[in-house]
Amino acid sequence: MWIFRLLGLLIAFLLVTAIPAFPAHAASSAAIRAYDDLQPSAQDYSGQNLVRSEFGDADLRNANFTEADLRGAVFNGANLANANLSGADFSDGIAYITNFANANLSNAVLTSAMLLKSNFKGTNVTGADFSNATLDRVQVLELCKTASGTNPVTGVDTRESLGCKG
């Protein structure tokens, strides 16, 4: 019987230490607005409040998210090729396996965003703030090729926020 108690304590310890703490503003799944079935014709989200919205596997090529509030939004597996996210606030957002090829992220705020396994080939990041964002090293190297400017909202240098060398 003692072995089961020990195993139970071990499992409880692993669960408590393995689950990361979420910020106070993290949403429950009921609070997330899903946009899974977006049609290509419905692509003007400029200036909209899309906090904690979910765009799973969405086809958002050429979509307009200019100045949109995307804090905590999720773009898992989404196609944002040629999309305009200029001036958008994507703080604390998630974009896993997302295509940002030739997208416009100029002056966007991507602080503490998780951007793993995403494609940034040809993406405009002039004035974007990636402070504390999580990116693959290959992504950082790609973005540093053209990164420049200072974010007008946060005052952070784009190259510095990416950790670019030189």
Secondary structure, 3 states (H helix, E strand, C coil): CHHHHHHHHHHHHHHHHHCCCCCCCCCCHHHCEECCCCCCCCCECCCCECCCEECCCCECCCCECCCCECCCCECCCCECCCCECCCCECCCCECCCCECCCCECCCCECCCCECCCCECCCCECCCCECCCCECCHHHHHHHHCCCCCECCCCCCEHHHHHCCCC
